[in-house]
Amino acid sequence: MKNDYPYHRFAVSVNRKIGSAVQRSYIKRVMKEWFRLNQHRVTGNKTYDFWIVVKHKFDRTEVDKVRQLLMHLLNKISRG
């Protein structure tokens, strides 16, 4: 979603049904850190709001798979 700010915004929503508060916070931290490190890959003059809704629990062994999926989505957005 495009925004009017001079920077991208990123939000993560994790349902309470997904594990404990510690697990939900871990998911949010992983995703926010990934975005912080990769937001420069979105090219062009437009800025966007990114809102990720996590519907399934993932553990530490699946973090790389989630990062690859997020990178694919970011590349798709960058292409237009």
MDAnalysis code that builds the backbone (N, CA, C; Angstrom):
import MDAnalysis as mda
import numpy as np

u = mda.Universe.empty(240, n_residues=80, atom_resindex=np.repeat(np.arange(80), 3), trajectory=True)
u.add_TopologyAttr("name", ["N", "CA", "C"] * 80)
u.add_TopologyAttr("resid", np.arange(1, 81))
u.add_TopologyAttr("resname", ["MET", "LYS", "ASN", "ASP", "TYR", "PRO", "TYR", "HIS", "ARG", "PHE", "ALA", "VAL", "SER", "VAL", "ASN", "ARG", "LYS", "ILE", "GLY", "SER", "ALA", "VAL", "GLN", "ARG", "SER", "TYR", "ILE", "LYS", "ARG", "VAL", "MET", "LYS", "GLU", "TRP", "PHE", "ARG", "LEU", "ASN", "GLN", "HIS", "ARG", "VAL", "THR", "GLY", "ASN", "LYS", "THR", "TYR", "ASP", "PHE", "TRP", "ILE", "VAL", "VAL", "LYS", "HIS", "LYS", "PHE", "ASP", "ARG", "THR", "GLU", "VAL", "ASP", "LYS", "VAL", "ARG", "GLN", "LEU", "LEU", "MET", "HIS", "LEU", "LEU", "ASN", "LYS", "ILE", "SER", "ARG", "GLY"])
u.atoms.positions = np.array([
    [0.845, -1.163, 0.000],
    [0.000, 0.000, 0.000],
    [0.900, 1.238, 0.000],
    [0.652, 2.159, -0.885],
    [1.456, 3.376, -0.962],
    [1.127, 4.300, 0.214],
    [2.126, 5.063, 0.652],
    [1.879, 6.042, 1.706],
    [2.443, 7.395, 1.292],
    [2.123, 8.421, 2.041],
    [2.555, 9.787, 1.741],
    [3.779, 10.218, 2.548],
    [4.336, 9.313, 3.331],
    [5.510, 9.630, 4.138],
    [6.775, 9.496, 3.290],
    [7.855, 10.114, 3.701],
    [9.103, 9.995, 2.930],
    [9.868, 8.697, 3.232],
    [9.254, 7.756, 3.926],
    [9.909, 6.505, 4.288],
    [8.886, 5.373, 4.271],
    [9.391, 4.143, 4.198],
    [8.530, 2.964, 4.250],
    [8.153, 2.688, 5.705],
    [6.976, 2.112, 5.878],
    [6.566, 1.680, 7.212],
    [6.288, 0.183, 7.163],
    [6.536, -0.498, 8.275],
    [6.414, -1.949, 8.328],
    [5.731, -2.336, 9.629],
    [4.713, -3.176, 9.540],
    [4.002, -3.642, 10.729],
    [3.810, -5.149, 10.636],
    [3.844, -5.797, 11.783],
    [3.629, -7.236, 11.860],
    [2.534, -7.493, 12.877],
    [1.558, -8.289, 12.488],
    [0.477, -8.667, 13.379],
    [0.512, -10.184, 13.556],
    [0.568, -10.627, 14.813],
    [0.620, -12.055, 15.110],
    [-0.544, -12.385, 16.035],
    [-1.360, -13.325, 15.627],
    [-2.538, -13.732, 16.381],
    [-2.139, -14.352, 17.719],
    [-2.948, -14.145, 18.724],
    [-2.672, -14.703, 20.056],
    [-2.690, -16.223, 20.064],
    [-3.344, -16.818, 19.104],
    [-3.411, -18.279, 19.042],
    [-2.065, -18.897, 18.667],
    [-1.146, -18.070, 18.223],
    [0.159, -18.565, 17.793],
    [1.132, -18.503, 18.961],
    [1.237, -19.593, 19.672],
    [2.231, -19.726, 20.726],
    [2.098, -18.747, 21.876],
    [3.170, -18.690, 22.647],
    [3.209, -17.802, 23.809],
    [3.629, -16.402, 23.376],
    [3.594, -15.475, 24.309],
    [4.009, -14.099, 24.015],
    [5.475, -14.056, 23.584],
    [6.286, -14.916, 24.146],
    [7.702, -14.974, 23.781],
    [7.850, -15.377, 22.318],
    [7.089, -16.371, 21.891],
    [7.155, -16.827, 20.497],
    [6.633, -15.765, 19.540],
    [5.555, -15.104, 19.915],
    [5.003, -14.047, 19.056],
    [5.981, -12.887, 18.934],
    [6.621, -12.520, 20.024],
    [7.610, -11.439, 19.986],
    [8.811, -11.825, 19.131],
    [9.217, -13.078, 19.206],
    [10.332, -13.551, 18.390],
    [10.000, -13.408, 16.904],
    [8.806, -13.808, 16.517],
    [8.375, -13.697, 15.122],
    [8.407, -12.239, 14.678],
    [7.901, -11.354, 15.514],
    [7.898, -9.925, 15.173],
    [9.316, -9.383, 15.040],
    [10.190, -9.743, 15.967],
    [11.576, -9.264, 15.914],
    [12.290, -9.731, 14.654],
    [12.107, -10.993, 14.310],
    [12.759, -11.544, 13.117],
    [12.301, -10.798, 11.873],
    [11.010, -10.590, 11.751],
    [10.480, -9.934, 10.555],
    [10.862, -8.462, 10.491],
    [10.812, -7.763, 11.604],
    [11.178, -6.343, 11.603],
    [12.661, -6.146, 11.309],
    [13.499, -7.006, 11.850],
    [14.931, -6.902, 11.581],
    [15.217, -7.201, 10.113],
    [14.540, -8.206, 9.563],
    [14.714, -8.506, 8.144],
    [14.347, -7.280, 7.305],
    [13.229, -6.639, 7.622],
    [12.810, -5.473, 6.845],
    [13.800, -4.320, 7.003],
    [14.285, -4.105, 8.199],
    [15.248, -3.030, 8.429],
    [16.484, -3.208, 7.549],
    [16.925, -4.441, 7.411],
    [18.126, -4.715, 6.626],
    [17.882, -4.715, 5.117],
    [16.636, -4.863, 4.676],
    [16.352, -5.028, 3.256],
    [15.452, -3.968, 2.650],
    [15.032, -2.981, 3.406],
    [14.109, -1.987, 2.869],
    [14.723, -1.161, 1.746],
    [16.042, -1.079, 1.693],
    [16.703, -0.336, 0.619],
    [16.483, -0.986, -0.747],
    [16.048, -2.234, -0.781],
    [15.827, -2.940, -2.046],
    [14.574, -2.469, -2.777],
    [13.687, -1.776, -2.075],
    [12.505, -1.213, -2.731],
    [12.967, 0.047, -3.449],
    [12.905, 0.007, -4.753],
    [13.440, 1.104, -5.556],
    [12.328, 2.031, -6.026],
    [12.713, 3.175, -6.517],
    [11.752, 4.142, -7.032],
    [11.495, 5.262, -6.048],
    [10.640, 6.177, -6.456],
    [10.329, 7.347, -5.635],
    [9.153, 7.114, -4.700],
    [8.495, 5.984, -4.816],
    [7.310, 5.713, -4.007],
    [7.706, 5.080, -2.678],
    [6.913, 5.369, -1.662],
    [7.099, 4.720, -0.365],
    [5.846, 3.922, -0.052],
    [6.020, 2.880, 0.731],
    [4.929, 1.945, 0.970],
    [4.745, 1.668, 2.455],
    [3.532, 1.225, 2.788],
    [3.227, 0.643, 4.087],
    [3.177, -0.864, 3.879],
    [3.931, -1.603, 4.657],
    [3.920, -3.056, 4.601],
    [3.274, -3.554, 5.881],
    [2.281, -4.411, 5.730],
    [1.609, -4.976, 6.894],
    [1.556, -6.479, 6.712],
    [2.266, -7.203, 7.551],
    [2.338, -8.654, 7.482],
    [1.453, -9.225, 8.584],
    [0.557, -10.124, 8.206],
    [-0.301, -10.811, 9.166],
    [0.165, -12.265, 9.220],
    [0.669, -12.677, 10.367],
    [1.181, -14.035, 10.539],
    [0.034, -14.918, 11.010],
    [-0.239, -15.958, 10.229],
    [-1.348, -16.849, 10.560],
    [-0.892, -18.224, 11.023],
    [0.394, -18.523, 10.795],
    [0.916, -19.830, 11.188],
    [2.212, -19.662, 11.968],
    [2.359, -20.472, 12.969],
    [3.548, -20.439, 13.810],
    [4.746, -20.985, 13.026],
    [5.900, -20.382, 13.211],
    [7.130, -20.962, 12.681],
    [8.192, -20.907, 13.764],
    [9.090, -21.866, 13.714],
    [10.131, -21.903, 14.742],
    [11.475, -21.490, 14.152],
    [12.478, -21.567, 14.952],
    [13.806, -21.070, 14.555],
    [14.383, -21.813, 13.353],
    [13.965, -23.043, 13.135],
    [14.492, -23.797, 11.998],
    [13.890, -23.337, 10.673],
    [12.775, -22.633, 10.712],
    [12.096, -22.194, 9.491],
    [12.318, -20.717, 9.172],
    [13.168, -20.057, 9.920],
    [13.397, -18.621, 9.731],
    [13.935, -18.322, 8.335],
    [14.865, -19.139, 7.848],
    [15.426, -18.896, 6.512],
    [14.364, -19.019, 5.427],
    [13.467, -19.965, 5.587],
    [12.380, -20.133, 4.614],
    [11.477, -18.896, 4.605],
    [11.171, -18.370, 5.771],
    [10.335, -17.170, 5.876],
    [11.059, -15.967, 5.270],
    [12.351, -15.844, 5.530],
    [13.131, -14.741, 4.949],
    [13.138, -14.810, 3.427],
    [13.261, -16.009, 2.869],
    [13.238, -16.164, 1.413],
    [11.886, -15.757, 0.848],
    [10.818, -16.128, 1.529],
    [9.479, -15.745, 1.086],
    [9.307, -14.232, 1.125],
    [9.758, -13.605, 2.190],
    [9.672, -12.149, 2.292],
    [10.508, -11.464, 1.213],
    [11.683, -12.003, 0.918],
    [12.531, -11.427, -0.129],
    [11.842, -11.531, -1.485],
    [11.202, -12.656, -1.734],
    [10.459, -12.827, -2.986],
    [9.355, -11.774, -3.101],
    [8.620, -11.556, -2.025],
    [7.547, -10.558, -2.042],
    [8.097, -9.152, -2.234],
    [9.199, -8.840, -1.586],
    [9.810, -7.517, -1.722],
    [10.300, -7.283, -3.153],
    [10.889, -8.297, -3.759],
    [11.329, -8.176, -5.152],
    [10.148, -7.986, -6.091],
    [9.068, -8.673, -5.812],
    [7.863, -8.543, -6.634],
    [7.296, -7.124, -6.547],
    [7.301, -6.549, -5.364],
    [6.823, -5.174, -5.178],
    [7.749, -4.196, -5.893],
    [9.042, -4.437, -5.816],
    [10.015, -3.534, -6.443],
    [9.865, -3.486, -7.959],
    [9.484, -4.605, -8.544],
    [9.312, -4.647, -9.999],
    [8.072, -3.896, -10.443],
    [7.153, -3.679, -9.544],
    [5.968, -2.904, -9.882],
    [4.788, -3.749, -9.972],
])
